Amino acid sequence: MKVCPICGSQNVSIIASELRRGTGLIYFCDECSHGFLENKIQDLKEYYKNVYRETYSHNAIEANTNAQEIFEVYFPHQSSRLKVIEPFLDTNTTVLEVGASSGQFLKHIEFKVDLVHAIELDENCYNFLTKEQKIEADCNYLEESKFSDNLYDVVCAFQVLEHTEIPGDFIKSLKKVCKKGGKIFIEVPNLNDPLISLWNIEEYKKFFYHDAHLHYFTESSLLRTLVASGFSKSNLNFHYTQDYNVLNHLNWIMNHRPQKDCSWGLNKINLLGNGKGDLDKWLSEELELLNEKYCAKLAGEKITSNILVEINNE
């Protein structure tokens, strides 16, 4: 019998048997509303050092990607994180990002704060961070890194927790390097993604679940994990953010397949006609307004693509 790694319940059922890449079953816990995949990766550190970026990318078809490409694609799309985090930054703030990828978030804030440090296991991204981005980084687990004895005002981990074998241990490692009175920000994909929970797109489920994500969090299971890691519920603030726009969702609803790459879904809606008149501009503006309302509705229902939790480290 399978046991939920978050609450220990055996009241679990299979919710997916087909993955985008890899093999395995995704289970759902009725007790804490957590999704999980049995760990099929023997050496996680080695996997994220060399293999992961050869397997997963921003392209729906091609798998392989590189640090420069990752930065160029995702640097323009940090606004939802910045909106939540920037109010807590000033020129005296020290920041650590764990799982910093190519530095697409840190490059937005590095000149607004006192210092930024990064942890990144992927070898290509680590080299890009240190050599190209000039960001001081370490390619070891946080506990084994040169930053392990530091204390920071702000500690961030975006789209990392779902990859960890024991989420509670990872959260405790973030807490250890955060100053008392500091902030920790953790972002995870939302198991209640709207293309699943609202639109019920079967083809998207096969795209959403894959072997690199060991955990699929809801607010309920994330809350339980954070409280078990030593945080009071009163010190947690959940933000619901939506990556992909209404055009991306319409594509899935109508065509039941992903777009070729993420640019149409992440970028501001800008449809280009033949240059005659301004109907293309008008339609783009109207669709962008609709997208803002749509994303606000999704956030109100807590069914956005991501959950970003703001933690007061009291």
C-alpha positions as CSV (number, residue, x, y, z in Angstrom):
1,M,0.0,0.0,0.0
2,K,1.3,3.4,-0.9
3,V,1.8,6.0,1.9
4,C,1.5,9.7,1.5
5,P,5.0,11.3,2.0
6,I,3.4,14.4,3.6
7,C,0.9,13.1,6.1
8,G,1.5,9.4,6.2
9,S,-2.0,8.4,5.2
10,Q,-2.7,5.2,3.2
11,N,-5.9,6.7,1.8
12,V,-4.4,7.3,-1.6
13,S,-5.5,6.6,-5.2
14,I,-3.9,6.8,-8.6
15,I,-4.7,10.0,-10.6
16,A,-2.3,9.6,-13.5
17,S,-0.6,6.6,-15.2
18,E,0.8,8.4,-18.2
19,L,3.6,10.9,-17.9
20,R,5.1,13.5,-20.3
21,R,8.5,11.9,-19.8
22,G,9.5,8.9,-17.8
23,T,7.3,6.2,-16.3
24,G,5.5,5.8,-13.1
25,L,2.2,6.4,-11.3
26,I,1.0,9.7,-9.7
27,Y,-0.9,9.1,-6.5
28,F,-3.3,11.5,-4.7
29,C,-3.8,11.6,-0.9
30,D,-7.4,12.2,0.1
31,E,-6.3,13.2,3.6
32,C,-4.1,16.2,2.8
33,S,-4.8,16.7,-1.0
34,H,-1.2,16.0,-2.0
35,G,0.0,14.4,-5.3
36,F,3.2,12.4,-5.4
37,L,5.3,10.1,-7.6
38,E,7.5,7.4,-6.2
39,N,11.1,8.5,-6.5
40,K,12.6,6.7,-9.6
41,I,15.8,8.7,-9.7
42,Q,18.6,7.0,-7.8
43,D,21.0,10.0,-7.5
44,L,19.1,13.3,-7.5
45,K,22.2,15.5,-7.3
46,E,23.8,13.8,-10.3
47,Y,20.5,14.0,-12.2
48,Y,20.2,17.8,-11.7
49,K,23.9,18.4,-12.3
50,N,23.9,17.0,-15.9
51,V,20.7,15.2,-17.0
52,Y,17.7,17.4,-16.2
53,R,18.4,20.2,-18.7
54,E,19.0,17.6,-21.4
55,T,15.5,16.2,-20.8
56,Y,13.3,19.2,-20.0
57,S,13.1,22.6,-21.6
58,H,10.6,25.4,-22.5
59,N,10.0,23.8,-25.8
60,A,7.1,21.4,-26.2
61,I,8.9,19.3,-28.8
62,E,12.7,19.7,-28.3
63,A,13.9,18.6,-24.9
64,N,17.5,19.9,-24.6
65,T,18.2,23.5,-23.6
66,N,21.0,25.6,-22.3
67,A,21.6,28.4,-19.7
68,Q,21.7,31.3,-22.1
69,E,18.4,30.2,-23.7
70,I,16.7,29.7,-20.4
71,F,17.7,33.2,-19.3
72,E,16.5,34.8,-22.5
73,V,13.2,33.0,-22.4
74,Y,12.3,33.5,-18.7
75,F,14.0,36.8,-17.7
76,P,11.1,38.9,-19.1
77,H,8.5,36.9,-17.1
78,Q,9.3,37.5,-13.4
79,S,6.7,40.1,-12.7
80,S,4.4,38.0,-10.5
81,R,7.4,37.1,-8.2
82,L,8.7,40.7,-8.2
83,K,5.2,42.1,-7.3
84,V,5.2,40.0,-4.1
85,I,8.9,40.2,-3.1
86,E,10.1,43.7,-4.1
87,P,8.3,45.5,-1.3
88,F,10.6,43.6,1.1
89,L,13.8,44.6,-0.6
90,D,16.1,47.6,-0.1
91,T,19.8,48.4,-0.4
92,N,20.6,46.7,2.9
93,T,18.8,43.4,2.0
94,T,20.8,40.2,1.5
95,V,19.2,37.5,-0.7
96,L,19.8,33.8,-1.4
97,E,18.0,32.0,-4.2
98,V,18.2,28.2,-4.0
99,G,17.7,26.7,-7.5
100,A,18.5,30.0,-9.2
101,S,18.6,28.5,-12.7
102,S,20.3,31.0,-15.0
103,G,19.7,34.0,-12.7
104,Q,16.5,35.2,-14.4
105,F,15.1,36.4,-11.1
106,L,18.3,37.6,-9.4
107,K,19.3,39.8,-12.3
108,H,16.1,41.9,-11.7
109,I,17.0,42.7,-8.1
110,E,20.9,42.5,-7.8
111,F,21.3,46.3,-8.0
112,K,18.4,47.0,-5.6
113,V,19.9,45.0,-2.7
114,D,23.1,44.6,-0.8
115,L,24.1,41.2,-2.2
116,V,22.7,38.2,-4.0
117,H,23.9,34.6,-3.7
118,A,22.8,31.5,-5.6
119,I,22.6,27.8,-5.3
120,E,22.3,25.9,-8.6
121,L,23.0,22.2,-9.1
122,D,22.9,22.2,-12.9
123,E,26.5,22.5,-14.1
124,N,25.7,24.6,-17.2
125,C,23.6,27.1,-15.3
126,Y,26.1,27.3,-12.4
127,N,28.9,28.2,-14.9
128,F,26.6,30.7,-16.6
129,L,25.7,32.3,-13.2
130,T,29.3,32.7,-12.1
131,K,31.1,33.5,-15.4
132,E,28.4,35.3,-17.4
133,Q,26.1,36.8,-14.8
134,K,28.9,37.4,-12.2
135,I,26.7,36.1,-9.4
136,E,28.5,34.3,-6.6
137,A,27.1,30.8,-6.6
138,D,27.6,27.3,-5.3
139,C,26.7,24.0,-7.1
140,N,26.2,21.9,-4.0
141,Y,23.1,21.3,-1.9
142,L,22.6,24.3,0.4
143,E,23.6,22.3,3.5
144,E,26.9,21.4,1.9
145,S,27.5,24.8,0.3
146,K,29.8,27.7,1.3
147,F,26.6,29.6,2.2
148,S,25.4,27.1,4.7
149,D,26.5,29.2,7.7
150,N,25.3,32.5,6.4
151,L,22.1,34.3,7.4
152,Y,20.0,36.2,4.8
153,D,17.1,38.6,5.0
154,V,15.3,37.0,2.1
155,V,15.6,33.3,0.9
156,C,13.8,32.2,-2.2
157,A,13.2,28.8,-3.9
158,F,11.0,28.9,-7.1
159,Q,9.9,25.7,-8.7
160,V,12.3,23.6,-6.5
161,L,10.4,22.1,-3.6
162,E,8.5,19.7,-6.0
163,H,11.8,18.2,-7.0
164,T,13.0,17.4,-3.5
165,E,12.9,13.9,-2.0
166,I,11.9,15.1,1.5
167,P,10.2,18.5,1.2
168,G,10.2,19.2,4.9
169,D,14.0,18.7,5.2
170,F,14.5,21.2,2.3
171,I,12.2,23.8,3.9
172,K,14.1,23.4,7.2
173,S,17.4,24.1,5.3
174,L,15.9,27.4,4.0
175,K,14.7,28.3,7.5
176,K,18.2,27.7,8.9
177,V,19.8,30.3,6.6
178,C,17.1,32.9,7.0
179,K,17.4,35.7,9.7
180,K,14.9,35.9,12.4
181,G,12.3,38.4,11.1
182,G,13.4,37.6,7.6
183,K,11.3,36.3,4.7
184,I,11.2,33.0,2.8
185,F,9.4,32.7,-0.5
186,I,8.6,29.3,-1.9
187,E,6.9,28.8,-5.3
188,V,5.5,25.5,-6.5
189,P,3.3,24.3,-9.4
190,N,-0.3,24.1,-8.3
191,L,-1.9,20.6,-8.5
192,N,-5.2,22.5,-9.0
193,D,-3.9,23.9,-12.3
194,P,-6.9,25.4,-14.2
195,L,-6.4,23.2,-17.3
196,I,-6.9,20.2,-15.0
197,S,-9.3,21.5,-12.2
198,L,-11.4,23.8,-14.4
199,W,-11.1,22.6,-18.0
200,N,-10.3,18.9,-17.4
201,I,-8.1,18.6,-20.5
202,E,-7.0,14.9,-20.6
203,E,-4.1,15.6,-23.0
204,Y,-2.8,18.3,-20.6
205,K,-2.8,15.9,-17.7
206,K,-0.3,13.8,-19.7
207,F,1.8,16.9,-20.3
208,F,1.5,18.2,-16.7
209,Y,2.7,15.1,-14.9
210,H,6.3,14.0,-15.4
211,D,9.1,12.1,-13.7
212,A,11.1,15.1,-12.5
213,H,8.4,16.3,-10.2
214,L,8.2,14.0,-7.1
215,H,5.5,16.1,-5.5
216,Y,2.4,18.0,-6.6
217,F,1.3,20.5,-4.0
218,T,-2.1,22.0,-3.1
219,E,-2.5,24.8,-0.6
220,S,-3.6,22.1,1.9
221,S,-0.5,19.9,1.5
222,L,1.9,22.8,1.3
223,L,0.4,24.3,4.5
224,R,0.7,21.0,6.3
225,T,4.4,20.6,5.1
226,L,5.3,24.2,6.3
227,V,3.6,23.8,9.7
228,A,5.4,20.4,10.2
229,S,8.7,22.2,9.3
230,G,8.3,24.7,12.2
231,F,6.2,27.6,10.8
232,S,3.1,29.0,12.4
233,K,0.0,29.2,10.1
234,S,-0.3,32.8,11.1
235,N,3.1,33.6,9.5
236,L,2.1,32.2,6.1
237,N,0.6,34.2,3.2
238,F,-0.4,32.3,0.1
239,H,-0.3,34.1,-3.3
240,Y,-1.9,32.5,-6.4
241,T,-0.1,33.4,-9.7
242,Q,-0.8,32.5,-13.3
243,D,2.0,32.0,-15.8
244,Y,0.2,31.2,-19.0
245,N,-2.3,33.5,-20.6
246,V,-5.8,33.0,-22.0
247,L,-4.5,32.3,-25.5
248,N,-2.5,29.3,-24.2
249,H,-5.6,28.0,-22.4
250,L,-7.8,28.5,-25.5
251,N,-5.2,26.5,-27.5
252,W,-5.4,23.6,-25.0
253,I,-9.2,23.8,-24.9
254,M,-9.6,23.8,-28.7
255,N,-6.6,21.8,-29.9
256,H,-5.8,19.6,-27.0
257,R,-2.0,20.0,-27.4
258,P,0.7,22.4,-26.3
259,Q,1.9,25.4,-28.4
260,K,5.3,24.8,-30.0
261,D,7.1,26.8,-27.3
262,C,6.2,29.0,-24.3
263,S,6.5,32.4,-25.9
264,W,2.9,32.8,-27.0
265,G,1.6,31.7,-23.6
266,L,4.0,33.8,-21.5
267,N,4.3,37.0,-23.5
268,K,1.9,39.9,-23.5
269,I,-0.8,39.3,-26.1
270,N,0.3,41.1,-29.3
271,L,-1.4,40.0,-32.5
272,L,0.0,41.4,-35.7
273,G,-2.2,41.8,-38.8
274,N,-1.3,43.0,-42.2
275,G,-0.7,46.6,-41.2
276,K,-4.0,47.9,-42.5
277,G,-6.0,49.8,-39.9
278,D,-5.7,49.2,-36.2
279,L,-8.0,46.2,-35.6
280,D,-5.0,44.0,-34.6
281,K,-3.9,46.5,-32.0
282,W,-7.5,46.8,-30.8
283,L,-8.0,43.1,-30.5
284,S,-4.7,42.6,-28.7
285,E,-5.6,45.3,-26.2
286,E,-9.0,43.7,-25.6
287,L,-7.6,40.3,-25.2
288,E,-5.0,41.5,-22.8
289,L,-7.7,43.1,-20.7
290,L,-9.7,39.9,-20.8
291,N,-6.5,38.0,-19.8
292,E,-6.1,40.2,-16.7
293,K,-9.7,39.5,-15.7
294,Y,-9.3,35.8,-16.4
295,C,-6.2,35.5,-14.3
296,A,-7.8,37.5,-11.4
297,K,-10.8,35.1,-11.5
298,L,-8.4,32.1,-11.4
299,A,-6.6,33.6,-8.4
300,G,-9.8,34.2,-6.6
301,E,-10.7,30.5,-7.1
302,K,-7.1,29.4,-6.1
303,I,-6.7,27.5,-9.3
304,T,-3.8,29.3,-10.9
305,S,-0.7,27.5,-12.3
306,N,1.5,28.4,-9.3
307,I,1.3,28.9,-5.5
308,L,3.8,31.4,-4.1
309,V,3.9,31.3,-0.3
310,E,5.4,34.2,1.7
311,I,6.8,33.1,5.0
312,N,7.6,35.3,8.0
313,N,10.5,33.7,9.8
314,E,9.6,34.7,13.3
